[in-house]
Amino acid sequence: MKTILVPTDFSDVARNASEYAVQLANQIGATKLIFYNAYQVPVVVDAMVAPVELIGVDEIRKSSEENIQNFIEGLKERTNSGTLVFEAMSEFNLLSENIDDICKELNVDLIVMGVTGGGKAKEVLIGSTTISVAKNTNVPVVIVPAEATYTPIKQIVLACDFKKVVETTPIEPIKLLLDTTKAKLLVLNIDHEQKKFTADTPFESLMLDTLLQGYNPEYYFVDNPDFTEGINNFVLEKHADIIITIPKKHGLFDSLFRRSHTKMLAFHSHVPLMVIHE
């Protein structure tokens, strides 16, 4: 994980996520942070007349370029950036729809973005871009809650449903995070009254243990009818530093665009959430 993309809109939430990204980069040995601002041209649309641009695209581009440079300078003053290379990029683009093209062009290994909860309205307005990016890219995404501050990653929680483990577990990114942080891995299954426990569950847990051979994960089975509450309580109890979730097309993590476990956790987690697709 040498290159980290940090999309920003210059908000307090984005600033907090950027500060987290710097410290994370230092821990995992990343060498480059790319701060990226995707801007759009605001227009007035009236059914009776042709669309009218409120501001010219040249003005918006100039403003974006100035803001991102100021953003980076402020970040350098607030953090210990060391030998990290900071790059700035701003362009007319729709981030959520073109994120994979952006990542391929810039050779990105990891994305770090902020998100805030606090009610459905805020979740829709502020969280939609972050959730959409996490949905539309195959690059791992770290979602940083607005109130989260960086702590060195020593305990990692992997939320697991023990369904088709071999086919759906992105084992290499998980191993890479474990290798670069030297953290302990806690595998967590949330269930209620063993409703999701099947005859295959012990075998699937054994398969996961085989995939993680040499990493000595610890396994925990928590009974809680509320998935998000169960994980958050566990994270607080174990003093975990980051949660890994695998949003599956079917099963426990149904879809990032529905009121799924992953989306709810992204908004209401107390610690950063790392989304890695199957």
N, C-alpha and C positions, 0 to 999 in steps of 0.2 A: 504494500500500500504506500506508494511513493508520492502520488499526486492526489490531492484532495480538492474537490470542487465545493465552493461555499457560495451558493446563490444568496444574494442580498437585495433587500429593498430599502436599506439604510434605517430600518426601524430599530427600536430598542430590542425587540425579539431577535432580529437578525444580528445585531451587535453582540448579544449574549451568545448566540450560536457561533459566531465568528471567534469570540474569545475562547470558547470551548474547543473549537477546531484547532486553534494554535497549540493549546496544551495537549490535545490528543495527538497531534502531529509530532510533537516532541517525544511523547511516550512511545509511539509505534514506529518511530524512525522515518516518518515521511520527510520529503525534501522540498516539496512545493505545495503552496496553497494558491488556488486560482479563485479570486473573488469575482463573481459574475452577476451582472445586472442586466436583466432582459426588460426592455422597455417597449411600450406600445404608444401609438399616437391616439390621444383622446379625440373623439368626434361627436358632433351633435347630429342625431338622426331624426329627421322629421319626414313623415310619410308624404308630405306635400312638396318637399324640396330635396335636392341632392345632398348627401352627407357633407358636412362642413368640418374641417379640421380646426380644433380650438387652438392648437399650438403647432408650429411647423416642426417637421421631423429633425431638421438641423439643430433647432433650439433644444429639443429633447435630448438628442445625442450629446450635445455639448454639456448639458446639465448632468446627464448620467456619467459622463467621463470625469467631470469635475468632482461630483459627489463620491464616486468610487475611489478616487485618489485621496480625497479628504478622509474618507472612511478608513482606508488602509493606514494612513499616517496616524490617525487617532488610535487605531488598533495596535500599532507598533509601540506607541507611547504607553499603552495600558498593559502590555503583555511582554513576556520574555520570549521574543521570537528567535533569538539566537541566530543560527545560520540558515534558517528557513528562507526560501525564496518566495516572495509575495508577487503575484501577477494580478493585473486588473484586466477585465474584459467586459465591455458593454456593447450590446447590439440589439437591433430591432428583432425581436423574436418572441415566441410564445413558449416559455420555459417548460410548462407541464406537458406539452404535446411533442416537443422536440428534444427532450432531455437526453435520450439515448444517442441521437446524432451529435449532440454537444459533447457528450462523454467520449464518444469514439474519436471525434476530431481532436480533443484535448488529451486523450489517453488517460482518462480519469479512473482511479481505483476505488474511490470512496467519495460519497456526497455527505455533507453536513448541513442541516437546515434547522431553523427554529420553528416552534409551533406554540400556540397558547390555547388554553382551555378557558373555562369560566362561563359556560353557558352555550346553548345551541347557536345563538347569533354570532358570537365570536368564533365558534368552531367553524361555521360556514364561511365567514368572511376572511379570517386569518389562516385557518388551517387547510383550506381547500387546495391551495397550490402545493403545499408540502405533501399532503396525502396523495395528490395526483402525481407528483414527481415520483414518490415511492411506488406508486402503482405502475407507472409507465417505464421504469428503467430496470435493467438487470444488474445494475451496479448497486452494491450495498448502500443503504441510506441510514445515517444516524440522525434521528429526530430529537432535537434538544428542547425540552420544556422551557417556558419563559423564565421560571424561577430556579432552574437547575444551574448549579455551579460545578466546575470541573473538580473531580477528585480522581487521583490515579486509579486506573482500573485494576483492581485486585480480585474482585468477585464478579463473575459473569453468570447471569441467569439465562438459560435456554428454555423457553416455553415450548413444550413438546406434547403432541396429542397421541404419539405412538401409533400413527397410521401410515402404512407404506413408507417406513423410515428410509430404506435404502433408495427408493425412487424419488423421494421428495426432500431429503436433507442435503442442503448445500454445504457439504462437509469441508471443502477446501477453504472457503472464506472464514468459516468458524475456526479451523485449525490455524489459519494465518493470524487471526486476532489473538488466539491463545498463545501462539509462538511469540508474537511481538510484545504482548503485555505481561506474559508469564503469570496470568491470572488463573484462579481456581474456577472450574466450571461446575455450576449447579444446575442439573436438569430438573425442570419442574413440570409436573402434570397437575392440572386443575380439573377436578371432577366433582360430582355431587352424588352421593349414595351409589357410587360405582356404576352410574348409568351408562358411561362410555367405556367401561372396562369390558373387554371381550376375551375370548379364548386366545386370541392372537396377541394380546397386550404383552404378556411375558416374553414371547418370542421377539416381538418388535423392540422391546427394551434391550434384549440381548443383542440384537442386530445393531442398535445404536451404540452399545458398549463396544462392539467389535469395530465399528467405524472410528470410534474415539480411542482406540487402543493406544496406550502410552500416555494418555492425558488424565487418567484416573478421575473421571467425573463422579460427582455425588448425585444420587437420585432422591427426589422428594415427591410424594403424592399428597396433595392437599385437597381436603373436602370443603368446597365452598360453592354455593349456587351462583355467585357473582364472580365471573372470570377476572375482571379488572381489580376488584377488591381483593381477591385471593392472591393475585400476583403482587399488588402493592403492599399488602400486609407481609408477604414473604420477603420482599425486597427490603423492607424496613427492618424486619427481624434479623435478616442475614447481613445487613449493611452492604447490599450488592451495589455495584457501580454502573451497570448497564444491563439492559434486557435485550435478548435476541429473539425475534419472532420470525416465523416463516409463513407468510400469507399464502395459503394453499388455494387452489382453484375450487377444491371441494373439501368438505370436512370442517374441522374446528375453525379455521380462518377462511371464511367463505368468500368475502370480497372486501377490498379496501373502500369501495364506494357505497357499501351498505353500512348499516349500523353494526358492523362486525366487531369481534373482539379486538382485532388489531387496531381498527380505527379508534375505538373507544379508549384503548390503552394508550394510543399515541397522544390523545388529548388529556388524559387524566393520570398519566404516569408521573411519579415523583422523580424519576431518573431517566436519562436518555434511553431511547428505544432504537435498536438497530434492526432494520428490516432487510432480510436477505431472502430473495425469491428462491423457490424450489428449482 
